[in-house]
Amino acid sequence: AWRQELGFLLGKERKREQMKMKAVKFANETFGLELWFEEGSKSKKCDDDVAESICIAWSQIQKNNKKQFGRK
């Protein structure tokens, strides 16, 4: 659901590695980070989990900002 909120499901790149690369790229561009991910790498030094965590949190913040608080 969070990938859909951020528009990651658009296009043909829907493989797991491609989604992780999109998450890293999004986090780096949006927040000025220097997270690292290399496709096909089994290294534990990749920051894809960190990037996906940031993206999940950001999608929820964006989702909650769309809701109106208080009375109409």
All heavy atoms as a GROMACS GRO file, in nm:
protein
  596
    1ALA      N    1   0.082  -0.119   0.000
    1ALA     CA    2   0.000   0.000   0.000
    1ALA      C    3   0.087   0.126   0.000
    1ALA      O    4   0.054   0.223  -0.068
    1ALA     CB    5  -0.092  -0.001   0.121
    2TRP      N    6   0.197   0.125   0.073
    2TRP     CA    7   0.281   0.245   0.079
    2TRP      C    8   0.348   0.272  -0.055
    2TRP      O    9   0.370   0.386  -0.091
    2TRP     CB   10   0.384   0.235   0.192
    2TRP     CG   11   0.487   0.128   0.177
    2TRP    CD1   12   0.480   0.001   0.223
    2TRP    CD2   13   0.614   0.141   0.111
    2TRP    NE1   14   0.594  -0.067   0.190
    2TRP    CE2   15   0.678   0.016   0.121
    2TRP    CE3   16   0.679   0.245   0.046
    2TRP    CZ2   17   0.803  -0.009   0.069
    2TRP    CZ3   18   0.804   0.220  -0.008
    2TRP    CH2   19   0.865   0.094   0.004
    3ARG      N   20   0.379   0.168  -0.129
    3ARG     CA   21   0.440   0.187  -0.260
    3ARG      C   22   0.342   0.255  -0.356
    3ARG      O   23   0.381   0.338  -0.437
    3ARG     CB   24   0.486   0.054  -0.318
    3ARG     CG   25   0.609   0.000  -0.249
    3ARG     CD   26   0.659  -0.126  -0.316
    3ARG     NE   27   0.784  -0.167  -0.260
    3ARG     CZ   28   0.802  -0.278  -0.192
    3ARG    NH1   29   0.701  -0.362  -0.172
    3ARG    NH2   30   0.919  -0.308  -0.142
    4GLN      N   31   0.216   0.221  -0.343
    4GLN     CA   32   0.114   0.284  -0.425
    4GLN      C   33   0.096   0.431  -0.387
    4GLN      O   34   0.082   0.516  -0.474
    4GLN     CB   35  -0.019   0.209  -0.411
    4GLN     CG   36  -0.124   0.258  -0.506
    4GLN     CD   37  -0.248   0.172  -0.502
    4GLN    OE1   38  -0.260   0.082  -0.418
    4GLN    NE2   39  -0.340   0.197  -0.590
    5GLU      N   40   0.101   0.460  -0.258
    5GLU     CA   41   0.088   0.598  -0.210
    5GLU      C   42   0.198   0.688  -0.267
    5GLU      O   43   0.175   0.804  -0.296
    5GLU     CB   44   0.095   0.603  -0.057
    5GLU     CG   45  -0.024   0.547   0.014
    5GLU     CD   46  -0.144   0.640   0.013
    5GLU    OE1   47  -0.124   0.763   0.011
    5GLU    OE2   48  -0.257   0.589   0.012
    6LEU      N   49   0.319   0.633  -0.280
    6LEU     CA   50   0.432   0.712  -0.328
    6LEU      C   51   0.451   0.702  -0.480
    6LEU      O   52   0.544   0.762  -0.534
    6LEU     CB   53   0.561   0.668  -0.257
    6LEU     CG   54   0.563   0.694  -0.107
    6LEU    CD1   55   0.693   0.644  -0.046
    6LEU    CD2   56   0.545   0.841  -0.075
    7GLY      N   57   0.366   0.627  -0.547
    7GLY     CA   58   0.374   0.616  -0.692
    7GLY      C   59   0.481   0.523  -0.744
    7GLY      O   60   0.525   0.534  -0.858
    8PHE      N   61   0.525   0.429  -0.663
    8PHE     CA   62   0.629   0.335  -0.704
    8PHE      C   63   0.576   0.228  -0.798
    8PHE      O   64   0.653   0.162  -0.865
    8PHE     CB   65   0.691   0.266  -0.583
    8PHE     CG   66   0.782   0.352  -0.501
    8PHE    CD1   67   0.801   0.486  -0.530
    8PHE    CD2   68   0.850   0.300  -0.394
    8PHE    CE1   69   0.886   0.565  -0.454
    8PHE    CE2   70   0.935   0.377  -0.317
    8PHE     CZ   71   0.952   0.509  -0.348
    9LEU      N   72   0.446   0.208  -0.802
    9LEU     CA   73   0.390   0.100  -0.883
    9LEU      C   74   0.359   0.142  -1.026
    9LEU      O   75   0.302   0.067  -1.102
    9LEU     CB   76   0.262   0.045  -0.815
    9LEU     CG   77   0.285  -0.019  -0.679
    9LEU    CD1   78   0.155  -0.067  -0.619
    9LEU    CD2   79   0.384  -0.133  -0.686
   10LEU      N   80   0.399   0.263  -1.061
   10LEU     CA   81   0.382   0.309  -1.199
   10LEU      C   82   0.497   0.258  -1.283
   10LEU      O   83   0.610   0.253  -1.239
   10LEU     CB   84   0.377   0.462  -1.202
   10LEU     CG   85   0.270   0.528  -1.116
   10LEU    CD1   86   0.287   0.679  -1.119
   10LEU    CD2   87   0.132   0.489  -1.163
   11GLY      N   88   0.470   0.219  -1.405
   11GLY     CA   89   0.576   0.171  -1.493
   11GLY      C   90   0.593   0.021  -1.485
   11GLY      O   91   0.515  -0.051  -1.421
   12LYS      N   92   0.696  -0.026  -1.550
   12LYS     CA   93   0.719  -0.170  -1.562
   12LYS      C   94   0.813  -0.225  -1.455
   12LYS      O   95   0.828  -0.345  -1.444
   12LYS     CB   96   0.774  -0.202  -1.700
   12LYS     CG   97   0.676  -0.171  -1.811
   12LYS     CD   98   0.732  -0.206  -1.945
   12LYS     CE   99   0.631  -0.172  -2.054
   12LYS     NZ  100   0.681  -0.204  -2.186
   13GLU      N  101   0.880  -0.139  -1.379
   13GLU     CA  102   0.975  -0.185  -1.278
   13GLU      C  103   0.902  -0.231  -1.154
   13GLU      O  104   0.873  -0.152  -1.066
   13GLU     CB  105   1.075  -0.076  -1.242
   13GLU     CG  106   1.166  -0.036  -1.354
   13GLU     CD  107   1.134   0.101  -1.407
   13GLU    OE1  108   1.056   0.173  -1.343
   13GLU    OE2  109   1.185   0.135  -1.514
   14ARG      N  110   0.869  -0.358  -1.147
   14ARG     CA  111   0.796  -0.410  -1.032
   14ARG      C  112   0.867  -0.527  -0.965
   14ARG      O  113   0.812  -0.592  -0.879
   14ARG     CB  114   0.656  -0.453  -1.073
   14ARG     CG  115   0.571  -0.334  -1.112
   14ARG     CD  116   0.431  -0.375  -1.134
   14ARG     NE  117   0.355  -0.256  -1.172
   14ARG     CZ  118   0.232  -0.235  -1.135
   14ARG    NH1  119   0.170  -0.323  -1.063
   14ARG    NH2  120   0.169  -0.127  -1.173
   15LYS      N  121   0.990  -0.553  -1.005
   15LYS     CA  122   1.066  -0.659  -0.940
   15LYS      C  123   1.116  -0.607  -0.806
   15LYS      O  124   1.130  -0.487  -0.785
   15LYS     CB  125   1.183  -0.702  -1.027
   15LYS     CG  126   1.138  -0.773  -1.153
   15LYS     CD  127   1.255  -0.821  -1.233
   15LYS     CE  128   1.204  -0.892  -1.357
   15LYS     NZ  129   1.314  -0.936  -1.441
   16ARG      N  130   1.143  -0.698  -0.715
   16ARG     CA  131   1.182  -0.663  -0.579
   16ARG      C  132   1.305  -0.571  -0.576
   16ARG      O  133   1.306  -0.470  -0.506
   16ARG     CB  134   1.210  -0.792  -0.502
   16ARG     CG  135   1.236  -0.771  -0.356
   16ARG     CD  136   1.237  -0.906  -0.287
   16ARG     NE  137   1.236  -0.889  -0.144
   16ARG     CZ  138   1.342  -0.904  -0.066
   16ARG    NH1  139   1.457  -0.938  -0.119
   16ARG    NH2  140   1.333  -0.885   0.062
   17GLU      N  141   1.406  -0.606  -0.651
   17GLU     CA  142   1.529  -0.525  -0.652
   17GLU      C  143   1.503  -0.385  -0.707
   17GLU      O  144   1.559  -0.287  -0.659
   17GLU     CB  145   1.636  -0.596  -0.737
   17GLU     CG  146   1.675  -0.730  -0.682
   17GLU     CD  147   1.813  -0.730  -0.625
   17GLU    OE1  148   1.897  -0.654  -0.674
   17GLU    OE2  149   1.837  -0.806  -0.531
   18GLN      N  150   1.418  -0.375  -0.806
   18GLN     CA  151   1.387  -0.246  -0.866
   18GLN      C  152   1.308  -0.159  -0.768
   18GLN      O  153   1.327  -0.038  -0.763
   18GLN     CB  154   1.308  -0.265  -0.996
   18GLN     CG  155   1.392  -0.330  -1.104
   18GLN     CD  156   1.309  -0.377  -1.221
   18GLN    OE1  157   1.190  -0.403  -1.208
   18GLN    NE2  158   1.372  -0.388  -1.338
   19MET      N  159   1.220  -0.221  -0.691
   19MET     CA  160   1.143  -0.147  -0.591
   19MET      C  161   1.234  -0.095  -0.480
   19MET      O  162   1.217   0.016  -0.431
   19MET     CB  163   1.033  -0.234  -0.530
   19MET     CG  164   0.921  -0.264  -0.623
   19MET     SD  165   0.834  -0.113  -0.663
   19MET     CE  166   0.716  -0.173  -0.775
   20LYS      N  167   1.332  -0.176  -0.441
   20LYS     CA  168   1.427  -0.133  -0.339
   20LYS      C  169   1.510  -0.014  -0.390
   20LYS      O  170   1.536   0.080  -0.317
   20LYS     CB  171   1.517  -0.248  -0.297
   20LYS     CG  172   1.444  -0.354  -0.216
   20LYS     CD  173   1.538  -0.461  -0.171
   20LYS     CE  174   1.468  -0.562  -0.084
   20LYS     NZ  175   1.440  -0.514   0.050
   21MET      N  176   1.549  -0.021  -0.517
   21MET     CA  177   1.626   0.088  -0.576
   21MET      C  178   1.543   0.216  -0.581
   21MET      O  179   1.594   0.325  -0.552
   21MET     CB  180   1.672   0.050  -0.718
   21MET     CG  181   1.760   0.155  -0.780
   21MET     SD  182   1.910   0.185  -0.686
   21MET     CE  183   2.022   0.078  -0.768
   22LYS      N  184   1.415   0.205  -0.612
   22LYS     CA  185   1.327   0.322  -0.613
   22LYS      C  186   1.315   0.383  -0.474
   22LYS      O  187   1.315   0.505  -0.459
   22LYS     CB  188   1.187   0.284  -0.662
   22LYS     CG  189   1.175   0.269  -0.811
   22LYS     CD  190   1.029   0.242  -0.847
   22LYS     CE  191   1.010   0.229  -0.995
   22LYS     NZ  192   0.868   0.208  -1.030
   23ALA      N  193   1.306   0.298  -0.372
   23ALA     CA  194   1.295   0.347  -0.234
   23ALA      C  195   1.421   0.422  -0.193
   23ALA      O  196   1.414   0.529  -0.132
   23ALA     CB  197   1.268   0.231  -0.138
   24VAL      N  198   1.536   0.367  -0.227
   24VAL     CA  199   1.664   0.433  -0.193
   24VAL      C  200   1.676   0.566  -0.267
   24VAL      O  201   1.712   0.668  -0.207
   24VAL     CB  202   1.784   0.340  -0.226
   24VAL    CG1  203   1.915   0.415  -0.214
   24VAL    CG2  204   1.783   0.219  -0.134
   25LYS      N  205   1.642   0.566  -0.394
   25LYS     CA  206   1.650   0.689  -0.474
   25LYS      C  207   1.554   0.795  -0.420
   25LYS      O  208   1.591   0.912  -0.406
   25LYS     CB  209   1.616   0.658  -0.620
   25LYS     CG  210   1.632   0.773  -0.712
   25LYS     CD  211   1.604   0.732  -0.856
   25LYS     CE  212   1.614   0.852  -0.948
   25LYS     NZ  213   1.584   0.817  -1.087
   26PHE      N  214   1.432   0.756  -0.384
   26PHE     CA  215   1.334   0.848  -0.329
   26PHE      C  216   1.382   0.910  -0.198
   26PHE      O  217   1.376   1.031  -0.179
   26PHE     CB  218   1.200   0.777  -0.307
   26PHE     CG  219   1.094   0.865  -0.247
   26PHE    CD1  220   1.019   0.949  -0.326
   26PHE    CD2  221   1.070   0.863  -0.110
   26PHE    CE1  222   0.922   1.031  -0.271
   26PHE    CE2  223   0.974   0.944  -0.054
   26PHE     CZ  224   0.900   1.029  -0.135
   27ALA      N  225   1.432   0.825  -0.108
   27ALA     CA  226   1.480   0.874   0.022
   27ALA      C  227   1.599   0.968   0.004
   27ALA      O  228   1.607   1.072   0.070
   27ALA     CB  229   1.517   0.757   0.112
   28ASN      N  230   1.689   0.934  -0.085
   28ASN     CA  231   1.806   1.019  -0.109
   28ASN      C  232   1.766   1.155  -0.166
   28ASN      O  233   1.816   1.258  -0.122
   28ASN     CB  234   1.904   0.950  -0.204
   28ASN     CG  235   1.981   0.840  -0.136
   28ASN    OD1  236   1.990   0.833  -0.014
   28ASN    ND2  237   2.037   0.750  -0.216
   29GLU      N  238   1.675   1.155  -0.264
   29GLU     CA  239   1.636   1.280  -0.329
   29GLU      C  240   1.547   1.366  -0.239
   29GLU      O  241   1.561   1.487  -0.235
   29GLU     CB  242   1.563   1.250  -0.460
   29GLU     CG  243   1.654   1.196  -0.567
   29GLU     CD  244   1.580   1.155  -0.693
   29GLU    OE1  245   1.454   1.163  -0.696
   29GLU    OE2  246   1.648   1.114  -0.789
   30THR      N  247   1.457   1.303  -0.166
   30THR     CA  248   1.361   1.377  -0.085
   30THR      C  249   1.425   1.435   0.041
   30THR      O  250   1.395   1.548   0.080
   30THR     CB  251   1.243   1.286  -0.045
   30THR    OG1  252   1.186   1.232  -0.164
   30THR    CG2  253   1.137   1.363   0.030
   31PHE      N  254   1.512   1.360   0.104
   31PHE     CA  255   1.566   1.400   0.233
   31PHE      C  256   1.715   1.433   0.230
   31PHE      O  257   1.776   1.455   0.335
   31PHE     CB  258   1.538   1.292   0.337
   31PHE     CG  259   1.392   1.265   0.354
   31PHE    CD1  260   1.335   1.151   0.300
   31PHE    CD2  261   1.310   1.354   0.420
   31PHE    CE1  262   1.200   1.127   0.313
   31PHE    CE2  263   1.175   1.332   0.434
   31PHE     CZ  264   1.120   1.218   0.380
   32GLY      N  265   1.776   1.433   0.114
   32GLY     CA  266   1.917   1.468   0.102
   32GLY      C  267   2.010   1.368   0.170
   32GLY      O  268   2.112   1.407   0.226
   33LEU      N  269   1.975   1.243   0.163
   33LEU     CA  270   2.056   1.139   0.227
   33LEU      C  271   2.154   1.078   0.127
   33LEU      O  272   2.148   1.108   0.008
   33LEU     CB  273   1.964   1.029   0.283
   33LEU     CG  274   1.860   1.075   0.384
   33LEU    CD1  275   1.768   0.960   0.420
   33LEU    CD2  276   1.927   1.129   0.509
   34GLU      N  277   2.240   0.994   0.177
   34GLU     CA  278   2.334   0.923   0.092
   34GLU      C  279   2.325   0.773   0.121
   34GLU      O  280   2.424   0.708   0.154
   34GLU     CB  281   2.476   0.974   0.115
   34GLU     CG  282   2.495   1.117   0.071
   34GLU     CD  283   2.637   1.168   0.092
   34GLU    OE1  284   2.724   1.087   0.130
   34GLU    OE2  285   2.659   1.287   0.073
   35LEU      N  286   2.204   0.720   0.107
   35LEU     CA  287   2.184   0.576   0.128
   35LEU      C  288   2.236   0.501   0.007
   35LEU      O  289   2.237   0.552  -0.105
   35LEU     CB  290   2.036   0.547   0.150
   35LEU     CG  291   1.973   0.617   0.270
   35LEU    CD1  292   1.824   0.587   0.276
   35LEU    CD2  293   2.040   0.574   0.399
   36TRP      N  294   2.276   0.376   0.028
   36TRP     CA  295   2.342   0.299  -0.076
   36TRP      C  296   2.269   0.168  -0.098
   36TRP      O  297   2.226   0.102  -0.004
   36TRP     CB  298   2.486   0.272  -0.034
   36TRP     CG  299   2.563   0.191  -0.133
   36TRP    CD1  300   2.618   0.236  -0.248
   36TRP    CD2  301   2.592   0.053  -0.125
   36TRP    NE1  302   2.681   0.133  -0.313
   36TRP    CE2  303   2.666   0.018  -0.240
   36TRP    CE3  304   2.561  -0.048  -0.034
   36TRP    CZ2  305   2.711  -0.111  -0.264
   36TRP    CZ3  306   2.606  -0.175  -0.058
   36TRP    CH2  307   2.681  -0.206  -0.172
   37PHE      N  308   2.254   0.132  -0.226
   37PHE     CA  309   2.198   0.002  -0.262
   37PHE      C  310   2.254  -0.039  -0.397
   37PHE      O  311   2.259   0.040  -0.490
   37PHE     CB  312   2.045   0.007  -0.269
   37PHE     CG  313   1.983  -0.124  -0.310
   37PHE    CD1  314   1.980  -0.230  -0.222
   37PHE    CD2  315   1.931  -0.141  -0.437
   37PHE    CE1  316   1.925  -0.351  -0.259
   37PHE    CE2  317   1.875  -0.261  -0.474
   37PHE     CZ  318   1.872  -0.367  -0.386
   38GLU      N  319   2.297  -0.163  -0.406
   38GLU     CA  320   2.348  -0.217  -0.531
   38GLU      C  321   2.268  -0.341  -0.567
   38GLU      O  322   2.257  -0.433  -0.485
   38GLU     CB  323   2.496  -0.252  -0.517
   38GLU     CG  324   2.559  -0.300  -0.644
   38GLU     CD  325   2.708  -0.329  -0.627
   38GLU    OE1  326   2.772  -0.267  -0.542
   38GLU    OE2  327   2.756  -0.416  -0.701
   39GLU      N  328   2.211  -0.342  -0.685
   39GLU     CA  329   2.131  -0.456  -0.728
   39GLU      C  330   2.216  -0.582  -0.733
   39GLU      O  331   2.329  -0.579  -0.779
   39GLU     CB  332   2.068  -0.430  -0.865
   39GLU     CG  333   1.956  -0.330  -0.860
   39GLU     CD  334   1.882  -0.320  -0.991
   39GLU    OE1  335   1.847  -0.425  -1.047
   39GLU    OE2  336   1.860  -0.207  -1.036
   40GLY      N  337   2.161  -0.690  -0.684
   40GLY     CA  338   2.231  -0.818  -0.684
   40GLY      C  339   2.330  -0.835  -0.572
   40GLY      O  340   2.392  -0.939  -0.559
   41SER      N  341   2.345  -0.735  -0.488
   41SER     CA  342   2.441  -0.742  -0.379
   41SER      C  343   2.378  -0.811  -0.258
   41SER      O  344   2.267  -0.779  -0.219
   41SER     CB  345   2.487  -0.603  -0.339
   41SER     OG  346   2.570  -0.609  -0.226
   42LYS      N  347   2.447  -0.904  -0.201
   42LYS     CA  348   2.399  -0.973  -0.080
   42LYS      C  349   2.462  -0.912   0.045
   42LYS      O  350   2.448  -0.964   0.154
   42LYS     CB  351   2.434  -1.122  -0.087
   42LYS     CG  352   2.378  -1.194  -0.206
   42LYS     CD  353   2.230  -1.214  -0.193
   42LYS     CE  354   2.180  -1.295  -0.312
   42LYS     NZ  355   2.038  -1.301  -0.320
   43SER      N  356   2.528  -0.800   0.029
   43SER     CA  357   2.597  -0.735   0.139
   43SER      C  358   2.499  -0.679   0.241
   43SER      O  359   2.393  -0.630   0.207
   43SER     CB  360   2.684  -0.621   0.085
   43SER     OG  361   2.738  -0.547   0.190
   44LYS      N  362   2.535  -0.688   0.366
   44LYS     CA  363   2.451  -0.632   0.473
   44LYS      C  364   2.474  -0.482   0.487
   44LYS      O  365   2.411  -0.418   0.569
   44LYS     CB  366   2.480  -0.703   0.605
   44LYS     CG  367   2.437  -0.848   0.603
   44LYS     CD  368   2.448  -0.912   0.738
   44LYS     CE  369   2.400  -1.055   0.728
   44LYS     NZ  370   2.377  -1.115   0.855
   45LYS      N  371   2.563  -0.427   0.407
   45LYS     CA  372   2.591  -0.285   0.414
   45LYS      C  373   2.493  -0.202   0.331
   45LYS      O  374   2.499  -0.081   0.332
   45LYS     CB  375   2.734  -0.257   0.368
   45LYS     CG  376   2.838  -0.316   0.462
   45LYS     CD  377   2.977  -0.283   0.417
   45LYS     CE  378   3.079  -0.343   0.514
   45LYS     NZ  379   3.216  -0.313   0.475
   46CYS      N  380   2.405  -0.269   0.255
   46CYS     CA  381   2.306  -0.196   0.176
   46CYS      C  382   2.205  -0.129   0.269
   46CYS      O  383   2.170  -0.182   0.374
   46CYS     CB  384   2.232  -0.292   0.082
   46CYS     SG  385   2.334  -0.354  -0.051
   47ASP      N  386   2.160  -0.012   0.229
   47ASP     CA  387   2.068   0.066   0.312
   47ASP      C  388   1.923   0.057   0.264
   47ASP      O  389   1.844   0.146   0.291
   47ASP     CB  390   2.112   0.213   0.310
   47ASP     CG  391   2.248   0.234   0.372
   47ASP    OD1  392   2.277   0.166   0.473
   47ASP    OD2  393   2.323   0.319   0.322
   48ASP      N  394   1.888  -0.050   0.194
   48ASP     CA  395   1.753  -0.061   0.139
   48ASP      C  396   1.647  -0.071   0.248
   48ASP      O  397   1.538  -0.014   0.234
   48ASP     CB  398   1.742  -0.178   0.042
   48ASP     CG  399   1.782  -0.310   0.105
   48ASP    OD1  400   1.891  -0.316   0.165
   48ASP    OD2  401   1.704  -0.406   0.093
   49ASP      N  402   1.676  -0.138   0.357
   49ASP     CA  403   1.578  -0.149   0.466
   49ASP      C  404   1.554  -0.013   0.532
   49ASP      O  405   1.440   0.021   0.566
   49ASP     CB  406   1.625  -0.249   0.572
   49ASP     CG  407   1.622  -0.393   0.522
   49ASP    OD1  408   1.547  -0.420   0.428
   49ASP    OD2  409   1.696  -0.475   0.577
   50VAL      N  410   1.658   0.065   0.546
   50VAL     CA  411   1.645   0.199   0.603
   50VAL      C  412   1.561   0.286   0.510
   50VAL      O  413   1.469   0.356   0.554
   50VAL     CB  414   1.784   0.264   0.624
   50VAL    CG1  415   1.772   0.407   0.669
   50VAL    CG2  416   1.867   0.183   0.723
   51ALA      N  417   1.589   0.278   0.381
   51ALA     CA  418   1.515   0.358   0.283
   51ALA      C  419   1.368   0.319   0.281
   51ALA      O  420   1.280   0.406   0.275
   51ALA     CB  421   1.576   0.340   0.145
   52GLU      N  422   1.339   0.190   0.286
   52GLU     CA  423   1.200   0.146   0.285
   52GLU      C  424   1.127   0.189   0.413
   52GLU      O  425   1.010   0.226   0.408
   52GLU     CB  426   1.191  -0.004   0.264
   52GLU     CG  427   1.224  -0.044   0.122
   52GLU     CD  428   1.212  -0.192   0.095
   52GLU    OE1  429   1.221  -0.272   0.190
   52GLU    OE2  430   1.194  -0.227  -0.022
   53SER      N  431   1.196   0.189   0.524
   53SER     CA  432   1.136   0.236   0.650
   53SER      C  433   1.101   0.385   0.641
   53SER      O  434   0.994   0.427   0.683
   53SER     CB  435   1.231   0.214   0.766
   53SER     OG  436   1.260   0.079   0.782
   54ILE      N  437   1.191   0.461   0.584
   54ILE     CA  438   1.166   0.605   0.564
   54ILE      C  439   1.047   0.626   0.472
   54ILE      O  440   0.960   0.709   0.499
   54ILE     CB  441   1.292   0.674   0.508
   54ILE    CG1  442   1.402   0.676   0.614
   54ILE    CG2  443   1.260   0.814   0.458
   54ILE    CD1  444   1.538   0.717   0.561
   55CYS      N  445   1.040   0.548   0.365
   55CYS     CA  446   0.930   0.561   0.270
   55CYS      C  447   0.796   0.524   0.332
   55CYS      O  448   0.694   0.590   0.306
   55CYS     CB  449   0.956   0.474   0.147
   55CYS     SG  450   1.089   0.535   0.042
   56ILE      N  451   0.794   0.420   0.414
   56ILE     CA  452   0.670   0.380   0.482
   56ILE      C  453   0.622   0.493   0.573
   56ILE      O  454   0.505   0.531   0.571
   56ILE     CB  455   0.690   0.250   0.562
   56ILE    CG1  456   0.709   0.133   0.465
   56ILE    CG2  457   0.573   0.224   0.655
   56ILE    CD1  458   0.756   0.005   0.531
   57ALA      N  459   0.713   0.548   0.652
   57ALA     CA  460   0.676   0.657   0.743
   57ALA      C  461   0.629   0.779   0.664
   57ALA      O  462   0.528   0.841   0.699
   57ALA     CB  463   0.795   0.694   0.832
   58TRP      N  464   0.699   0.814   0.557
   58TRP     CA  465   0.663   0.930   0.477
   58TRP      C  466   0.526   0.912   0.410
   58TRP      O  467   0.448   1.006   0.403
   58TRP     CB  468   0.771   0.957   0.372
   58TRP     CG  469   0.747   1.084   0.296
   58TRP    CD1  470   0.716   1.096   0.165
   58TRP    CD2  471   0.752   1.216   0.347
   58TRP    NE1  472   0.702   1.227   0.131
   58TRP    CE2  473   0.724   1.304   0.242
   58TRP    CE3  474   0.780   1.270   0.473
   58TRP    CZ2  475   0.721   1.442   0.256
   58TRP    CZ3  476   0.776   1.408   0.488
   58TRP    CH2  477   0.747   1.491   0.382
   59SER      N  478   0.496   0.792   0.364
   59SER     CA  479   0.365   0.768   0.301
   59SER      C  480   0.252   0.787   0.402
   59SER      O  481   0.146   0.839   0.368
   59SER     CB  482   0.358   0.629   0.239
   59SER     OG  483   0.351   0.529   0.338
   60GLN      N  484   0.276   0.748   0.527
   60GLN     CA  485   0.173   0.765   0.630
   60GLN      C  486   0.157   0.911   0.668
   60GLN      O  487   0.047   0.958   0.694
   60GLN     CB  488   0.206   0.680   0.753
   60GLN     CG  489   0.203   0.531   0.725
   60GLN     CD  490   0.071   0.487   0.666
   60GLN    OE1  491  -0.035   0.511   0.722
   60GLN    NE2  492   0.076   0.426   0.549
   61ILE      N  493   0.267   0.985   0.671
   61ILE     CA  494   0.259   1.129   0.700
   61ILE      C  495   0.182   1.200   0.590
   61ILE      O  496   0.094   1.281   0.617
   61ILE     CB  497   0.401   1.188   0.716
   61ILE    CG1  498   0.466   1.137   0.844
   61ILE    CG2  499   0.396   1.341   0.715
   61ILE    CD1  500   0.614   1.166   0.855
   62GLN      N  501   0.212   1.166   0.465
   62GLN     CA  502   0.143   1.228   0.352
   62GLN      C  503  -0.005   1.192   0.353
   62GLN      O  504  -0.089   1.275   0.324
   62GLN     CB  505   0.206   1.183   0.220
   62GLN     CG  506   0.347   1.233   0.200
   62GLN     CD  507   0.353   1.383   0.192
   62GLN    OE1  508   0.376   1.451   0.291
   62GLN    NE2  509   0.331   1.437   0.075
   63LYS      N  510  -0.035   1.068   0.388
   63LYS     CA  511  -0.174   1.022   0.392
   63LYS      C  512  -0.252   1.097   0.499
   63LYS      O  513  -0.366   1.139   0.478
   63LYS     CB  514  -0.175   0.872   0.421
   63LYS     CG  515  -0.308   0.806   0.410
   63LYS     CD  516  -0.290   0.656   0.434
   63LYS     CE  517  -0.413   0.579   0.408
   63LYS     NZ  518  -0.393   0.435   0.429
   64ASN      N  519  -0.191   1.118   0.615
   64ASN     CA  520  -0.258   1.188   0.725
   64ASN      C  521  -0.271   1.338   0.698
   64ASN      O  522  -0.362   1.401   0.748
   64ASN     CB  523  -0.185   1.165   0.857
   64ASN     CG  524  -0.206   1.024   0.908
   64ASN    OD1  525  -0.305   0.960   0.879
   64ASN    ND2  526  -0.110   0.975   0.984
   65ASN      N  527  -0.180   1.396   0.621
   65ASN     CA  528  -0.190   1.538   0.587
   65ASN      C  529  -0.305   1.567   0.492
   65ASN      O  530  -0.352   1.679   0.486
   65ASN     CB  531  -0.059   1.588   0.527
   65ASN     CG  532   0.048   1.609   0.632
   65ASN    OD1  533   0.019   1.619   0.751
   65ASN    ND2  534   0.172   1.616   0.588
   66LYS      N  535  -0.350   1.466   0.419
   66LYS     CA  536  -0.461   1.484   0.326
   66LYS      C  537  -0.595   1.490   0.398
   66LYS      O  538  -0.692   1.542   0.347
   66LYS     CB  539  -0.463   1.372   0.223
   66LYS     CG  540  -0.347   1.378   0.126
   66LYS     CD  541  -0.351   1.262   0.030
   66LYS     CE  542  -0.227   1.261  -0.058
   66LYS     NZ  543  -0.224   1.144  -0.145
   67LYS      N  544  -0.599   1.431   0.517
   67LYS     CA  545  -0.724   1.430   0.594
   67LYS      C  546  -0.746   1.567   0.656
   67LYS      O  547  -0.652   1.635   0.694
   67LYS     CB  548  -0.718   1.324   0.704
   67LYS     CG  549  -0.714   1.183   0.652
   67LYS     CD  550  -0.709   1.085   0.767
   67LYS     CE  551  -0.700   0.943   0.715
   67LYS     NZ  552  -0.691   0.847   0.824
   68GLN      N  553  -0.872   1.604   0.672
   68GLN     CA  554  -0.905   1.732   0.733
   68GLN      C  555  -0.935   1.709   0.880
   68GLN      O  556  -1.010   1.619   0.915
   68GLN     CB  557  -1.025   1.793   0.663
   68GLN     CG  558  -1.064   1.928   0.720
   68GLN     CD  559  -1.179   1.989   0.643
   68GLN    OE1  560  -1.226   1.935   0.545
   68GLN    NE2  561  -1.225   2.102   0.690
   69PHE      N  562  -0.877   1.790   0.963
   69PHE     CA  563  -0.901   1.779   1.106
   69PHE      C  564  -1.004   1.882   1.150
   69PHE      O  565  -1.019   1.988   1.090
   69PHE     CB  566  -0.771   1.802   1.185
   69PHE     CG  567  -0.671   1.693   1.163
   69PHE    CD1  568  -0.564   1.710   1.077
   69PHE    CD2  569  -0.683   1.572   1.230
   69PHE    CE1  570  -0.473   1.610   1.057
   69PHE    CE2  571  -0.592   1.472   1.209
   69PHE     CZ  572  -0.486   1.489   1.124
   70GLY      N  573  -1.073   1.854   1.256
   70GLY     CA  574  -1.171   1.948   1.310
   70GLY      C  575  -1.304   1.940   1.239
   70GLY      O  576  -1.331   1.852   1.159
   71ARG      N  577  -1.388   2.037   1.268
   71ARG     CA  578  -1.521   2.040   1.207
   71ARG      C  579  -1.515   2.106   1.072
   71ARG      O  580  -1.434   2.192   1.046
   71ARG     CB  581  -1.616   2.118   1.298
   71ARG     CG  582  -1.636   2.052   1.430
   71ARG     CD  583  -1.735   2.129   1.511
   71ARG     NE  584  -1.750   2.064   1.640
   71ARG     CZ  585  -1.835   2.104   1.731
   71ARG    NH1  586  -1.913   2.207   1.709
   71ARG    NH2  587  -1.843   2.039   1.844
   72LYS      N  588  -1.611   2.069   0.990
   72LYS     CA  589  -1.621   2.129   0.855
   72LYS      C  590  -1.698   2.256   0.860
   72LYS      O  591  -1.785   2.278   0.937
   72LYS     CB  592  -1.686   2.033   0.759
   72LYS     CG  593  -1.598   1.915   0.730
   72LYS     CD  594  -1.663   1.827   0.627
   72LYS     CE  595  -1.573   1.709   0.596
   72LYS     NZ  596  -1.630   1.622   0.499
   0.00000   0.00000   0.00000
